Amino acid sequence: SKDILGARYGGDEFVLIRLSEDGREMYNVEEQLEENKAKLNRLWPPHEQIDFSVGIFCCRDRDQFTAEEFLKQMDESMYQAKKEKKSCSATAL
């Protein structure tokens, strides 16, 4: 989407930022990313497939975050998503 700013945060971490009146829209972006990942992974053998975790953090204009605090919240959200994904994978086995 043209209204999403993407940047490499470090290593294999990326940040997508989108200005929105409704933070729920990012869940649609996450869904699209997951669908595209599934489509691509069907084309490749298991050892060449990709995976990622998506954490979503929404803040409002009234929220007063420094850049460091904002990135910390984003990071915590992503690690929570990773933890939940591992928990679901372990349960599925």
Summary of the structure (lengths in Angstrom):
residues: 93
radius of gyration: 14.9
end to end distance: 35.6
largest distance: 47.1
contacts: 177
relative contact order: 0.12
helix: 49%
strand: 14%
